[in-house]
Amino acid sequence: MVTKKINSFEASIKEAVSALERANKILVVSHMNPDGDTLGCMLGLGLSLIQKGKHVFLACQDAVPTRFQFLPGSELVQSHCQEKVDAAVAVDCGGIKQLGGLKDAFLKAKTSIQVDHHDFGDAFGKIQVVDPEASAVGEIVYRLIEVMKVEITPAIATCLLTSIIVDTGAFRFSNIRQKTFEICAKLSKMGVDLHQLIEESYWIKSRSMALLSSHAMQKAKFSRNGAIAWTTVTQSTMRRYRAGLSDADSVADDLRCIEGVKIAALFRETERGNYRVSLRSKKGIHVALVAQHFGGGGHHNSAGCSIPKEGSAKNKLLKALEELVE
Ligand SMILES: [Mn+2]
């Protein structure tokens, strides 16, 4: 069973590599509201393809957050792509909706490839290169460029290490595996200052992020037995701290740390008046099941969905979390 899985993953890597090798114009897309995994992968793969002499377009619906603008190649990222490309690659997108405004550009390509690690995601595109066991998509991109025989430059190593540092919470989440360290050991030999990278991509928070987080923590609510913690961030709070959607990213992780808490939920009010919900859980509690039920997806311990702000959706979701804990 395990061998079969590895074989089909390796087969998909080969299929993707031959599609990329045949292509001349290639679009690499990251998910909206981008994090360090999707950006590190888009840039790491993009720089590798440029090295292979390809004409590369990098695109993300939303701007690269300030905290990730140190990433090599981030100045090449555009918010749209009019070009009809030979191949398009979506990195770290658990569903086609995650591409936002880049969906059409992706689907217009002659070949489309999904490179992902979400275990509760939706397959899309012509080729799927998916490994739910990969701690970050950076692990999968590493394998892709290894098979493509790309020379790993310090810039490419920086991008892929950032992907892994961010998605493993700087090597602390339960998704890390032996292979994570093997890949990072190879990447960190390429003249990258690993400590500096962890500092920049993990520890440094914008002032907006820190203040918003403390506000959200103050407002936290707990279920009667303390197993569920949740908090809500409104648009007016975000304006008060001059924060963007991504500045609330760490709040759910911070809530999850609290003793006795098994599931943490963050409700972020969006400009459209919905709630973007981020769920985090301790090992063995599959919050993605609840996220999926509400139209979202993600990983076992880290998932998300969108729900309407008005009506009973929020209470229903909290009730579903309570049932999950029981
Ligand atoms: Mn990811």
Boltz pocket constraint, residues with backbone or C-beta under 6 A from the ligand:
constraints:
  - pocket:
      binder: B
      contacts: [[A, 37], [A, 38], [A, 92], [A, 117], [A, 135], [A, 136], [A, 137], [A, 167]]
      max_distance: 6.0
